[in-house]
């Protein structure tokens, strides 16, 4: 009995000693997936996840500036740049998901017609204020939308009524009354209580943001980071993706 008790104590000591604290950096739209899968991963492995989110551009700058991390989820292009810079382990990146841009209004407000490009444009022009990510912050949806407004010929009109959000959940500006239409990635819209998703912007002008994960070249526990990255790309994660307004990356 004494030998068994000692064995159990030693086993627990090994588990505690091998448990790691993993720093996960994620672009905002993918954060709901990371946070949804984190508890199961922590319970199964004993590792603890420290999750930090920002715009894709801001995270890339932080990492380039020397910020330490174990796993990062960004756009494939940003991940590849970090591989080339030696910040991410070559061969580790994996495509995880993609998400469309959607239109949201405050819960209970009339839903605008966005069934065609012309209707979508009219809805924007008729809105009192339109919220979206500030392109200067490096958020992928904000960068795309600013270019789209230029192509549609409505950039000056939108600029006059724009509520530019430096990062975080754009649809919160609906709840506070700062805007009456919000444009953001669907997963981010669904994360805001009090906001209602009208639907994705028309297919002809839709832009999907793809997310990929990569392991930091200076990760404190590369194997643990690899295990969480594998979970993010698993069948278990696909069910979570769907519930968060995302889909598996092609």
PATORDREN-173448 format. One record per residue: x, y, z of N, C-alpha, C, O in turn. Coordinates in pm, whole numbers, plus 50000, padded with zeros to 5 digits. Layout:
XYZXYZXYZXYZ/...
end
This chain:
500854988050000500005000050000500885012550000500605022249929/501945012150080502855023450088503515025949954503705037349913/503885014549883504535015949753503575022049651503985030349570/502285017949657501285023349564501095038349587501015046149492/501025042349714500845056449748502015064649696501825075649644/503215059349710504395066549661504365067949510504725078349455/503915057249443503825057449298502855068349251503135075549155/501705069249320500705079349283501245093449304501025102349222/501955095349415502535108449443503545112149336503575123549289/504375102649297505365105149193504705108249060505165117048988/503625101049027502915103248901502315117248896502385124148795/501715121349008501135134749015502225145449002502025155748939/503365142749063504465152349056504955153948914505275165048870/505005142848841505435143348700504445151448618504845159448534/503115149348643502075156548569502185171548592502095179548499/502375175148721502475189348754503705195348690503665206448636/504815187848696506065192848641505975194648491506605203748436/505205186048421505135186548275504055196048226503985199048107/503205200948317502155210248276502785223448235503695228548302/502295229048124502865241448073501815252448069500615249748062/502285264848074501425276348053501705281247911502795286347882/500705279747824500885283147683500295296747653499135299447686/501065305247590500565318247547500075317047403500845314147312/498775319247385498155318047253497735331947208496915338547273/498285336347098497895349047037496945346046921497255337846835/495805352646919494835349846813494215362546759493885371746834/494045362846628493285373646566491865373046621491355362246650/491245384746635489975385746707488885376446661488185370646745/488705374746531487585366746482487695351946521486685345046529/488915347246545489085333046580489065330946731489045319446777/489075341746809489115340246954487955331947011488185323847100/486705333746961485615325547018485855310547006485435302947092/486535306346900486835292046883487895287646983487765277047046/488925295746998490005292547094489455291447236489755281947307/488645301247275488125301247412487125289947434486995284947546/486415285847330485455274947344486155261447363485645252847435/487315259647299488025246847307489045246547420489525235847457/489365258147477490395258747581490085250247704490965242947750/488855250847761488605243147884488825228147868489395221647956/488385222547756488555208147733490035204647722490485194547777/490795213047653492225210647638492935211347772493775202847803/492595221347852493225222847983492895211148075493745206348150/491645206548069491225195548155491925182548115492325174748201/492075180247986492665167747938494185167347959494745156747987/494825178747946496295178847946496935184548072498085181548102/496185192648147496775199248263497475212148228497895219548317/497615215148099498225227648058497255239248080496035237148083/497775251048094496955263148108497205272147988498345274647950/496115277147929496225286047815496045300547860495105303647933/496935309147816496805323547836496505329247697497375329547610/495275333647678494795337647545494775352847534494225359747620/495375357947427495405372247402494995374547257495475367647168/494125384147233493695386647096493905401247058493955410047143/494035403446927494235416646871493935415546722493615404746673/494025426546650493875425646505495075418046449496135417246512/494905412446329495985404846267497215413546247498345409146272/496995425946202498135434946181498865438246309500095438646312/498105440746415498725444246543499525432546600500615434446655/498985420346587499705408646638501005406546561502045403346620/500945408146430502155406446349503235416446392504415412946398/502825428746420503785438946465504345435546603505535437246628/503475430646691503935427046825504975415946821505995416446891/504705405846737505635394646726506945399246661508025395346705/506835407446557508035412746492508865420946590510085421846578/508185427046687508865434946788509485426946901510125432446991/509285413646896509945405046994509045398747098509545392047189/507725400647089506835394747189506895379447183506845373547075/507005373247299507085358647306505695352547298504715358547343/505605340447241504335333347230504625318647202505725314947160/503615310447226503745296147196503005292247069503485284046990/501825298247050501005295146932500325307946887499875315746971/500255310146756499595322046704498635318046592498935309146512/497475324646587496505322546480496325335746406495845345546463/496705335846279496655347746196496215343746055495835332246033/496255353045962496005349645823497205341645770498315343245820/496985333145669498115325345615499285333945568500435330245588/498985345445506500065354145458500895359345575502125359545567/500235363445683500965368445800501775357345865502905359645910/501205345345870501925333945928503175330845845504245328445900/503035330945715504175327945627505285338345643506465334945641/504905350945659505915361345681506685358845810507895361145818/505965354145912506625351346040507495338846032508505337746102/507115329345947507975317745922509285322545859510365318645901/509155331145758510345336245689511235344345783512455344745767/510595350845880511355358945976511935350546090512625355846177/511645337646090512165328846193511395329146323511865323946425/510195335146323509385336146443508465324046464508025321346575/508175316946354507305305146358508075293346301508815294846204/507895281746362508585269646318508145265846177506955264246151/509085264546087508775260545950508135246745949508585237646019/507085245245870506385232445863505285230945965504495221445955/505195239946063504145238846165502815245046126501775240546176/502775255246039501495261746011500435252345954500725243445874/499195254545998498055246545950496875255845929496565264146015/496195254445814494985262345788493855256845875493655244745882/493115265845941492135261546040490685264646003489805256246022/490435276545952489045280645931488965292745840489975299045809/487755295745797487525308245726486195314145774485315306945821/486075327245759484865334145806484515345245709485405351845654/483215347245689482725357545599482435370445675482315370345797/482325381345601481925394145658480405394745661479745391045564/479855399345772478405400145787477935414145821478725423045851/476625415745816475965428345850475145426145976474445416045988/475215435546069474465434246194473735447146227474145458046188/472645445646301471905457046354471635454246502471845443146549/471185464346573470835462446713469625453346723468705454046641/469635444946825468515435746845467195443546853467075453146929/466215439246772464925445846769464795456346661463675460846632/465905460446600465855470546494465455463846362465705451846345/464845471246270464485465546140465745461046064466775467846066/465635449545999466775444445922466775450645783465755450045714/467875456545740467925462345606467995451445500468395440145528/467615454845380467705445645266469165445345220469715455645181/469775433645224471155432145176471245420545078472295414445062/470125417545012470055405944923470755407944790470945398244716/471145420044758471885422744635472925433544664472865440144768/473865435144573474885445444592474245459244596474625467644678/473275461544508472595474644505471845477244635471875488344687/471175467044687470435468544812471385470944929471125479145016/472485463644930473505465245035474055479545032474195485845137/474355484544914474875498144901473855508244950474215517745020/472605506344916471565515644959471395515345111471155525645173/471525503545170471415502345315472525510245385472285516545488/473715509745329474835517145387474615532245374474855539745468/474165536345257473955550745233472815556345318472825568045356/471825547845349470685552245428470965552145578470235558345655/472025545245619472335543945762472825557245820473465565145752/472505559445945472995571246016474485570146042475225579746023/474945558346086476355556046116476675541446091475895532546124/477845539046031478275525445995479575522346069480565529546056/479565511646147480745507746224481485496446156480875486846108/482795497546153483655486646104485065488946158485375499546212/485915478846144487265479746197488045490546124487985491546001/488785498446199489625508746141490715502046057491495494146110/490785504945927491815498645844493225501145896494115492745879/493425512645960494755515946012495185506446123496375505346153/494225499546186494535490246293495015476746239495545468546315/494835474546109495325462046048494345450646049494715439446013/493095453046090492095442346087491715439045944491445448145865/491685426245909491485422245770490155426945713490105430945597/489075426645792487775430845740487755445845713487175450245614/488385453745800488425468145781489205472045657488805481045583/490335465345636491145468045517490355464945391490345472845296/489685453445389488905449645271487745459245247487515463445134/487025462645353485845471245337486215485045286485505490745203/487315490545333487725503845285488015503345136487695512745063/488615492445089488875490744946487575488644869487405493644758/486645481244930485355478644866484565491644846483975493744741/484555500144948483815512744938484385521444825483645528344755/485695520944808486325528444699485845523044564485485530744475/485825509944550485395503644424483925506544396483535508144280/483115507144501481695509644485481385524444461480265528044427/482405532844480482225547144459481495554244571480935565044549/481485548444690480765554544802481685557644920481215560145031/482985557544896483945559745005483735573045077483755573245200/483525584345005483345596945077482105596945166482135602045278/480995591245115479755590845193479925582245319479445585945426/480595570845305480795561945420481765568245519481575567045640/482805574745469483785581045558483125591345648483515592945764/482135598345594481455608845672480635603345786480345610445883/480245590645777479395584745882480055572745949479405565646026/481335570445920482015558545972482305559546121482715569946172/482075548346190482505546746329483635536546322483395524446316/484875541346323486035532746306486455527046441486705534346537/486525513846447486825506746573488255501646566488595494546472/489115505146662490525501246655490775486346676491855481446645/489805479246726489945464846752488815460246841488115468546900/488635447346851487565442146937486285439746861486295437546740/485165440246933483875436346878483135448646823482595456646900/483125449846694482515461346628481035462646661480535473746680/480325451346669478875451646690478475457446825477305460546846/479415459046915479105465647043478695480147021477995486047103/479135485946910478755499746879477275500846846476715511846851/476645489846812475195489646793474485490446927473505497746943/474985482847022474365482247155474465495747225473545499847296/475585502647205475785515547270475075526847196474975538047247/474575523947076473885534146998474775542846912474295552346850/476065539746907476995547646826476795545446676477135554146596/476245533846638476035530646497474725522946484474245517046580/474155523146364472945515146342473165503846244472265495746222/474355503146183474775491546104476225488546141477035497746153/476535475846157477915471746183478315461346080477525452546045/479525462546032480095453045936481315446646000482275453446036/481275433546013482385426646078482305411946042481335407345982/483345404646079483315390346055482205383946140481975387646255/481525374446079480315368846140480575363146279479745364646368/481705356846298482005351046430482085361846537481725359446652/482535373746500482635384846595481255390846623480995395246735/480395391046524479035396246543478265387246639477585392146730/478365374146620477625364646703478065365046849477355360346937/479245370646873479775371247010479225382947090479565384547208/478385391447028477905403447096476425402147133475565402447045/476115400747261474715400847305474085414347272474705424847293/472865414047221472205426547186472375430647042471785440446998/473165423146968473335425546824472715413946747472765402446792/472125416946632471485406646549472175405946414472335416046346/472575394046375473175391946244472085392146138471165383946142/472185401546044471235401945932471595391245831470715384545776/472885389645806473365379745712474695383845655475195394645687/475295375445571476565379045507476355389545399475255390645343/477385397245369477275406645258477125398445129477485386745128/476595404345022476325396744899477535388844849478675393244861/477245377144793478305368044750479255374244649480445371144649/478745383044563479575389044459480695397744515481715399644450/480495402844635481505411644695482015406044828482695412944903/481685393544856482105387344982483605385344985484235382944882/484165386245104485585383545124485765374845247485415378845358/486305363045227486545353945339487935356445396488905358045322/488015356745526489305357145594489625343045639488855336745711/490775338145596491225324745634492185326045752492985335445757/492095316745845492995316845960493845304245963493395293145934/495105306346000496055295346012496805296846143496975307946193/497235285546198497985285746323499415281446301499695273146214/500315286946381501715283146373502355283146511501965290946598/503335274546530504015273046659505225282246665506035282646573/505335289546775506445298746791507795291646794507925281046856/508775297446728510095291146725510755291146864511665283346890/510275299946953510805300347089509755295547190509795299547306/508835286947145507785281947234508375274947355509365267647344/507765277147470508265270847593507995255947594508775248247651/506905251747531506575237547521505975235247383504765236047365/506835232247287506395230747148505425219147132504505219947051/505615208347208504735196847195503325200047244502345195747184/503225207647353501915211647403501235221047304500035219947280/502015230347247501465239347147500995231547025499945234646967/501755221646986501385213146872500085205646900499245203946811/499915201147024498705193847061497475202847054496415198447009/497605215347098496445224447091496145228346947494985229446909/497175230246867496975233146724496235221646656495365223846572/496595209346693495915197546637494445197446676493585193946595/494145201246800492755201946845491975212346764490825209946727/492595223746737491925234346662491575229946520490655235346459/492295220146468492025215346333491285202146329491195195846224/490745197746443490115184546453488625184846419488035195546400/488035172946412486595171846389485815178046504484745183746484/486345177146624485725183346740485625198446721484625204546758/486665204246664486675218746641485705222846532485165233946535/485465214146434484575217746324483165220646374482495229546322/482705213146473481385215646530481345229146600480335236146594/482435232846665482525245846732482535256946628481875267246645/483285254946520483365264946414481975268646362481645280346347/481195258546336479855260846282479015269246377478305278346334/479095266146504478325273646604478805287946622478065296446672/480035290546581480605303946594480555311846464481145322546454/479855306646364479725313846239480885312446144481065320646054/481695301846163482845299546078482715286046009481775278546036/483645282945921483665269945854485095265645834486015273845841/485305252845809486665247945787487275254445664486585256945565/488555257045671489235263245557489405253245445489735241645471/489195257345320489365248245207490835244945186491175237445095/
end
